[in-house]
Each structure stands twice: as structure tokens, then as C-alpha cells.
Amino acid sequence: MADSYKVCSERADAAAEAARNATLDNVRQRELRAEKTWRGLATQAKAVDEQRQKMAREKAAQQEAQERDEEAASATTDA
């Protein structure tokens, strides 16, 4: 997912550069709209990646808690 953020950011930077270099107003406006869209997509990709990482951490913590509970239950049963 980090690749998506990077790609979107690069596209936004390219659109911003094209807008700076545009001589026609309509071309400049088009590139500025493209930059805004790409920045939004980059932000969204970053948010999705952060959410996935959070979910993975929570799942790992849940797994650890379950393993500890199973070990505790096993220790109690064995005693």
C-alpha cells in the first residue's frame, strides 16, 4: 500500500509541476485539479495503510491474548 501512496504523491507532484509550467489557463486549471485529486488519493491510500496496520496489530494482540488464555487453561487443567 505504501507503493500506492508513493505513486499518487509522485503523480500529484508531476501535475503540480505541469501546472507551474503551463502557459494556457485551462491547462493550468486541469493540472491543478489533477494534483488535488492525486493528493486526495494519496491521503486515502495512507489512511487505508494505517488502518490495515492497526488491524494487524490488534489481531496480533488478540492472538497473543488467546494463546496466553489457552496456556493458562492448560496449566490449570494439568495441575
N, CA, C and O atoms as a GROMACS GRO file, in nm:
protein
  316
    1MET      N    1   0.083  -0.119   0.000
    1MET     CA    2   0.000   0.000   0.000
    1MET      C    3   0.087   0.125   0.000
    1MET      O    4   0.048   0.228  -0.055
    2ALA      N    5   0.203   0.116   0.061
    2ALA     CA    6   0.292   0.230   0.061
    2ALA      C    7   0.327   0.270  -0.082
    2ALA      O    8   0.351   0.387  -0.111
    3ASP      N    9   0.330   0.170  -0.171
    3ASP     CA   10   0.357   0.199  -0.311
    3ASP      C   11   0.247   0.287  -0.370
    3ASP      O   12   0.275   0.378  -0.447
    4SER      N   13   0.123   0.260  -0.334
    4SER     CA   14   0.012   0.340  -0.384
    4SER      C   15   0.025   0.485  -0.339
    4SER      O   16   0.005   0.577  -0.417
    5TYR      N   17   0.060   0.504  -0.211
    5TYR     CA   18   0.080   0.639  -0.160
    5TYR      C   19   0.191   0.709  -0.237
    5TYR      O   20   0.179   0.824  -0.278
    6LYS      N   21   0.300   0.636  -0.256
    6LYS     CA   22   0.415   0.694  -0.326
    6LYS      C   23   0.379   0.730  -0.470
    6LYS      O   24   0.412   0.839  -0.518
    7VAL      N   25   0.312   0.640  -0.538
    7VAL     CA   26   0.272   0.665  -0.678
    7VAL      C   27   0.179   0.785  -0.687
    7VAL      O   28   0.197   0.872  -0.772
    8CYS      N   29   0.080   0.790  -0.599
    8CYS     CA   30  -0.015   0.902  -0.601
    8CYS      C   31   0.055   1.034  -0.571
    8CYS      O   32   0.025   1.135  -0.634
    9SER      N   33   0.147   1.032  -0.475
    9SER     CA   34   0.221   1.153  -0.442
    9SER      C   35   0.308   1.199  -0.559
    9SER      O   36   0.316   1.318  -0.588
   10GLU      N   37   0.371   1.103  -0.625
   10GLU     CA   38   0.454   1.137  -0.741
   10GLU      C   39   0.369   1.196  -0.853
   10GLU      O   40   0.409   1.293  -0.918
   11ARG      N   41   0.251   1.138  -0.876
   11ARG     CA   42   0.162   1.191  -0.979
   11ARG      C   43   0.115   1.332  -0.944
   11ARG      O   44   0.105   1.418  -1.031
   12ALA      N   45   0.086   1.354  -0.814
   12ALA     CA   46   0.044   1.487  -0.770
   12ALA      C   47   0.156   1.588  -0.792
   12ALA      O   48   0.132   1.700  -0.837
   13ASP      N   49   0.278   1.548  -0.759
   13ASP     CA   50   0.392   1.637  -0.781
   13ASP      C   51   0.411   1.669  -0.929
   13ASP      O   52   0.441   1.782  -0.967
   14ALA      N   53   0.394   1.567  -1.013
   14ALA     CA   54   0.407   1.588  -1.158
   14ALA      C   55   0.298   1.682  -1.210
   14ALA      O   56   0.325   1.768  -1.294
   15ALA      N   57   0.177   1.666  -1.159
   15ALA     CA   58   0.067   1.754  -1.201
   15ALA      C   59   0.093   1.897  -1.155
   15ALA      O   60   0.066   1.992  -1.229
   16ALA      N   61   0.147   1.914  -1.033
   16ALA     CA   62   0.179   2.047  -0.983
   16ALA      C   63   0.287   2.112  -1.069
   16ALA      O   64   0.280   2.231  -1.100
   17GLU      N   65   0.384   2.034  -1.108
   17GLU     CA   66   0.491   2.086  -1.195
   17GLU      C   67   0.435   2.125  -1.332
   17GLU      O   68   0.469   2.230  -1.387
   18ALA      N   69   0.348   2.040  -1.385
   18ALA     CA   70   0.286   2.071  -1.515
   18ALA      C   71   0.202   2.198  -1.505
   18ALA      O   72   0.198   2.277  -1.599
   19ALA      N   73   0.135   2.217  -1.393
   19ALA     CA   74   0.055   2.339  -1.374
   19ALA      C   75   0.145   2.462  -1.369
   19ALA      O   76   0.110   2.566  -1.426
   20ARG      N   77   0.258   2.451  -1.303
   20ARG     CA   78   0.352   2.564  -1.297
   20ARG      C   79   0.407   2.600  -1.435
   20ARG      O   80   0.431   2.716  -1.466
   21ASN      N   81   0.426   2.497  -1.517
   21ASN     CA   82   0.485   2.519  -1.650
   21ASN      C   83   0.382   2.548  -1.759
   21ASN      O   84   0.420   2.580  -1.871
   22ALA      N   85   0.255   2.538  -1.728
   22ALA     CA   86   0.150   2.556  -1.828
   22ALA      C   87   0.141   2.703  -1.869
   22ALA      O   88   0.149   2.793  -1.786
   23THR      N   89   0.125   2.723  -1.997
   23THR     CA   90   0.108   2.860  -2.046
   23THR      C   91  -0.039   2.893  -2.068
   23THR      O   92  -0.078   3.010  -2.064
   24LEU      N   93  -0.120   2.793  -2.090
   24LEU     CA   94  -0.263   2.814  -2.109
   24LEU      C   95  -0.336   2.796  -1.976
   24LEU      O   96  -0.309   2.703  -1.900
   25ASP      N   97  -0.428   2.886  -1.950
   25ASP     CA   98  -0.501   2.884  -1.824
   25ASP      C   99  -0.581   2.756  -1.806
   25ASP      O  100  -0.584   2.699  -1.697
   26ASN      N  101  -0.647   2.709  -1.912
   26ASN     CA  102  -0.728   2.587  -1.899
   26ASN      C  103  -0.641   2.465  -1.870
   26ASN      O  104  -0.683   2.374  -1.798
   27VAL      N  105  -0.522   2.463  -1.925
   27VAL     CA  106  -0.429   2.352  -1.898
   27VAL      C  107  -0.382   2.361  -1.753
   27VAL      O  108  -0.376   2.259  -1.684
   28ARG      N  109  -0.350   2.480  -1.707
   28ARG     CA  110  -0.308   2.500  -1.569
   28ARG      C  111  -0.418   2.454  -1.472
   28ARG      O  112  -0.391   2.385  -1.374
   29GLN      N  113  -0.542   2.493  -1.501
   29GLN     CA  114  -0.654   2.455  -1.415
   29GLN      C  115  -0.675   2.303  -1.415
   29GLN      O  116  -0.703   2.244  -1.311
   30ARG      N  117  -0.661   2.243  -1.531
   30ARG     CA  118  -0.675   2.097  -1.540
   30ARG      C  119  -0.569   2.027  -1.455
   30ARG      O  120  -0.599   1.932  -1.384
   31GLU      N  121  -0.447   2.075  -1.464
   31GLU     CA  122  -0.338   2.014  -1.387
   31GLU      C  123  -0.355   2.037  -1.237
   31GLU      O  124  -0.321   1.950  -1.157
   32LEU      N  125  -0.406   2.152  -1.200
   32LEU     CA  126  -0.432   2.178  -1.058
   32LEU      C  127  -0.542   2.086  -1.006
   32LEU      O  128  -0.535   2.039  -0.893
   33ARG      N  129  -0.644   2.062  -1.088
   33ARG     CA  130  -0.749   1.968  -1.047
   33ARG      C  131  -0.691   1.827  -1.034
   33ARG      O  132  -0.724   1.754  -0.942
   34ALA      N  133  -0.604   1.792  -1.128
   34ALA     CA  134  -0.541   1.660  -1.122
   34ALA      C  135  -0.455   1.648  -0.997
   34ALA      O  136  -0.456   1.544  -0.930
   35GLU      N  137  -0.380   1.753  -0.966
   35GLU     CA  138  -0.298   1.750  -0.845
   35GLU      C  139  -0.385   1.730  -0.721
   35GLU      O  140  -0.353   1.648  -0.635
   36LYS      N  141  -0.494   1.804  -0.713
   36LYS     CA  142  -0.584   1.791  -0.598
   36LYS      C  143  -0.638   1.649  -0.585
   36LYS      O  144  -0.645   1.593  -0.476
   37THR      N  145  -0.676   1.592  -0.699
   37THR     CA  146  -0.728   1.455  -0.699
   37THR      C  147  -0.622   1.356  -0.655
   37THR      O  148  -0.649   1.269  -0.572
   38TRP      N  149  -0.501   1.368  -0.709
   38TRP     CA  150  -0.394   1.276  -0.673
   38TRP      C  151  -0.355   1.290  -0.526
   38TRP      O  152  -0.325   1.190  -0.460
   39ARG      N  153  -0.356   1.412  -0.474
   39ARG     CA  154  -0.325   1.432  -0.331
   39ARG      C  155  -0.432   1.364  -0.244
   39ARG      O  156  -0.402   1.303  -0.142
   40GLY      N  157  -0.557   1.377  -0.287
   40GLY     CA  158  -0.665   1.311  -0.214
   40GLY      C  159  -0.650   1.160  -0.215
   40GLY      O  160  -0.670   1.094  -0.113
   41LEU      N  161  -0.614   1.106  -0.330
   41LEU     CA  162  -0.593   0.961  -0.340
   41LEU      C  163  -0.475   0.917  -0.255
   41LEU      O  164  -0.478   0.811  -0.194
   42ALA      N  165  -0.369   0.999  -0.251
   42ALA     CA  166  -0.253   0.967  -0.169
   42ALA      C  167  -0.291   0.965  -0.021
   42ALA      O  168  -0.250   0.877   0.054
   43THR      N  169  -0.370   1.064   0.020
   43THR     CA  170  -0.415   1.070   0.159
   43THR      C  171  -0.500   0.948   0.192
   43THR      O  172  -0.486   0.889   0.299
   44GLN      N  173  -0.588   0.912   0.101
   44GLN     CA  174  -0.674   0.795   0.122
   44GLN      C  175  -0.591   0.667   0.129
   44GLN      O  176  -0.616   0.582   0.215
   45ALA      N  177  -0.493   0.653   0.041
   45ALA     CA  178  -0.407   0.534   0.043
   45ALA      C  179  -0.331   0.524   0.175
   45ALA      O  180  -0.314   0.415   0.229
   46LYS      N  181  -0.284   0.637   0.225
   46LYS     CA  182  -0.211   0.639   0.351
   46LYS      C  183  -0.304   0.599   0.466
   46LYS      O  184  -0.265   0.522   0.554
   47ALA      N  185  -0.425   0.651   0.465
   47ALA     CA  186  -0.522   0.617   0.570
   47ALA      C  187  -0.556   0.469   0.568
   47ALA      O  188  -0.566   0.406   0.674
   48VAL      N  189  -0.574   0.413   0.450
   48VAL     CA  190  -0.605   0.270   0.438
   48VAL      C  191  -0.488   0.187   0.490
   48VAL      O  192  -0.508   0.088   0.561
   49ASP      N  193  -0.366   0.227   0.455
   49ASP     CA  194  -0.249   0.155   0.501
   49ASP      C  195  -0.238   0.161   0.654
   49ASP      O  196  -0.209   0.060   0.718
   50GLU      N  197  -0.262   0.278   0.712
   50GLU     CA  198  -0.256   0.291   0.857
   50GLU      C  199  -0.364   0.205   0.924
   50GLU      O  200  -0.339   0.143   1.027
   51GLN      N  201  -0.483   0.202   0.865
   51GLN     CA  202  -0.592   0.120   0.920
   51GLN      C  203  -0.556  -0.028   0.914
   51GLN      O  204  -0.582  -0.103   1.008
   52ARG      N  205  -0.497  -0.071   0.804
   52ARG     CA  206  -0.456  -0.212   0.791
   52ARG      C  207  -0.351  -0.248   0.895
   52ARG      O  208  -0.356  -0.355   0.955
   53GLN      N  209  -0.255  -0.157   0.915
   53GLN     CA  210  -0.152  -0.182   1.015
   53GLN      C  211  -0.213  -0.191   1.155
   53GLN      O  212  -0.175  -0.277   1.235
   54LYS      N  213  -0.307  -0.102   1.184
   54LYS     CA  214  -0.374  -0.103   1.314
   54LYS      C  215  -0.448  -0.235   1.334
   54LYS      O  216  -0.440  -0.296   1.441
   55MET      N  217  -0.520  -0.279   1.231
   55MET     CA  218  -0.593  -0.404   1.240
   55MET      C  219  -0.498  -0.523   1.260
   55MET      O  220  -0.529  -0.615   1.335
   56ALA      N  221  -0.384  -0.520   1.193
   56ALA     CA  222  -0.286  -0.628   1.207
   56ALA      C  223  -0.230  -0.630   1.349
   56ALA      O  224  -0.212  -0.738   1.407
   57ARG      N  225  -0.202  -0.511   1.406
   57ARG     CA  226  -0.154  -0.506   1.545
   57ARG      C  227  -0.259  -0.560   1.642
   57ARG      O  228  -0.227  -0.635   1.733
   58GLU      N  229  -0.384  -0.519   1.620
   58GLU     CA  230  -0.492  -0.565   1.708
   58GLU      C  231  -0.512  -0.716   1.697
   58GLU      O  232  -0.535  -0.784   1.797
   59LYS      N  233  -0.502  -0.768   1.575
   59LYS     CA  234  -0.518  -0.912   1.554
   59LYS      C  235  -0.404  -0.988   1.623
   59LYS      O  236  -0.427  -1.092   1.684
   60ALA      N  237  -0.282  -0.935   1.612
   60ALA     CA  238  -0.167  -0.999   1.677
   60ALA      C  239  -0.183  -0.997   1.829
   60ALA      O  240  -0.153  -1.096   1.896
   61ALA      N  241  -0.230  -0.885   1.882
   61ALA     CA  242  -0.252  -0.875   2.027
   61ALA      C  243  -0.361  -0.972   2.071
   61ALA      O  244  -0.350  -1.035   2.176
   62GLN      N  245  -0.464  -0.983   1.992
   62GLN     CA  246  -0.574  -1.076   2.022
   62GLN      C  247  -0.523  -1.220   2.019
   62GLN      O  248  -0.559  -1.301   2.105
   63GLN      N  249  -0.441  -1.251   1.922
   63GLN     CA  250  -0.383  -1.384   1.910
   63GLN      C  251  -0.297  -1.416   2.032
   63GLN      O  252  -0.305  -1.526   2.086
   64GLU      N  253  -0.215  -1.320   2.074
   64GLU     CA  254  -0.130  -1.341   2.191
   64GLU      C  255  -0.215  -1.364   2.316
   64GLU      O  256  -0.185  -1.452   2.397
   65ALA      N  257  -0.320  -1.284   2.331
   65ALA     CA  258  -0.408  -1.298   2.448
   65ALA      C  259  -0.475  -1.436   2.448
   65ALA      O  260  -0.488  -1.501   2.552
   66GLN      N  261  -0.516  -1.480   2.330
   66GLN     CA  262  -0.580  -1.611   2.320
   66GLN      C  263  -0.481  -1.721   2.355
   66GLN      O  264  -0.517  -1.816   2.425
   67GLU      N  265  -0.358  -1.710   2.308
   67GLU     CA  266  -0.256  -1.810   2.339
   67GLU      C  267  -0.225  -1.814   2.489
   67GLU      O  268  -0.208  -1.921   2.546
   68ARG      N  269  -0.220  -1.694   2.552
   68ARG     CA  270  -0.196  -1.689   2.696
   68ARG      C  271  -0.312  -1.754   2.772
   68ARG      O  272  -0.291  -1.827   2.868
   69ASP      N  273  -0.434  -1.726   2.728
   69ASP     CA  274  -0.551  -1.786   2.792
   69ASP      C  275  -0.549  -1.938   2.779
   69ASP      O  276  -0.581  -2.010   2.874
   70GLU      N  277  -0.511  -1.986   2.660
   70GLU     CA  278  -0.505  -2.131   2.638
   70GLU      C  279  -0.396  -2.194   2.725
   70GLU      O  280  -0.415  -2.302   2.779
   71GLU      N  281  -0.282  -2.127   2.738
   71GLU     CA  282  -0.175  -2.178   2.822
   71GLU      C  283  -0.218  -2.181   2.968
   71GLU      O  284  -0.189  -2.276   3.040
   72ALA      N  285  -0.287  -2.077   3.012
   72ALA     CA  286  -0.335  -2.071   3.149
   72ALA      C  287  -0.437  -2.180   3.175
   72ALA      O  288  -0.434  -2.244   3.280
   73ALA      N  289  -0.526  -2.202   3.082
   73ALA     CA  290  -0.626  -2.306   3.095
   73ALA      C  291  -0.561  -2.444   3.098
   73ALA      O  292  -0.602  -2.531   3.174
   74SER      N  293  -0.460  -2.461   3.015
   74SER     CA  294  -0.389  -2.589   3.010
   74SER      C  295  -0.314  -2.614   3.139
   74SER      O  296  -0.312  -2.726   3.190
   75ALA      N  297  -0.252  -2.509   3.193
   75ALA     CA  298  -0.178  -2.522   3.319
   75ALA      C  299  -0.272  -2.556   3.434
   75ALA      O  300  -0.237  -2.633   3.523
   76THR      N  301  -0.391  -2.498   3.432
   76THR     CA  302  -0.488  -2.525   3.538
   76THR      C  303  -0.541  -2.667   3.527
   76THR      O  304  -0.562  -2.733   3.628
   77THR      N  305  -0.561  -2.715   3.404
   77THR     CA  306  -0.611  -2.849   3.382
   77THR      C  307  -0.505  -2.952   3.419
   77THR      O  308  -0.538  -3.058   3.474
   78ASP      N  309  -0.379  -2.924   3.390
   78ASP     CA  310  -0.270  -3.017   3.419
   78ASP      C  311  -0.242  -3.026   3.568
   78ASP      O  312  -0.190  -3.128   3.615
   79ALA      N  313  -0.273  -2.926   3.643
   79ALA     CA  314  -0.240  -2.924   3.787
   79ALA      C  315  -0.333  -3.004   3.867
   79ALA      O  316  -0.318  -3.012   3.989
   0.00000   0.00000   0.00000
